[in-house]
Amino acid sequence: MSYREGRFWQPDVTVATLVVDGGRLLCVEERVNGGLVLNQPAGHLEPDESLEQAALRETLEETGWDVRLTAFVGAYQWKAPPRDGESDGRHYLRFAFAAEPVAHDPARPLDEGIVRAVWMTPAELLEARERHRSPLVWQAVTDHLAGQRYPLSMLTHLVV
């Protein structure tokens, strides 16, 4: 039988963007479950959009920055620990992209829950590791800093 006696299972598909300028990473500080956490500009894939479109949209909505995607960094799978009242944690598939900043609109309102966008050095981000939204944050940075890059052409979005 399929997952848990016939229950339908589907992971959360998310994107994240590693925007780098002058050795600093564009991060967001966001309010989650009553605390302030750090993340890359990231969010869920929406119906009918490509992974690249989702990454560009989420970055703009969460930071006010228009960016240009330069490479695909990697795909990551993670199971979050269960939260209060949950019997099982959520499963995430995250697709991370490298990008460079193009233009900023400081007057643009940021997504709900986003406190601010902040540029951080890798050392500053690592020092604040206990505030990372998930282990996916630092893993993507580690891979990016190690030079892990794949061409965007390896991703295909079929529209029928």
Secondary structure, 3 states (H helix, E strand, C coil): CCHHHHCCCCCEEEEEEEEEECCEEEEEEEEECCEEEEECCEEECCCCCCHHHHHHHHHHHHHCEEEEEEEEEEEEEEECCCCCCCCCCCEEEEEEEEEEEEEECCCCCCCCCEEEEEEECHHHHHHCHHHECCHHHHHHHHHHHCCCCECHHHCCCCCC
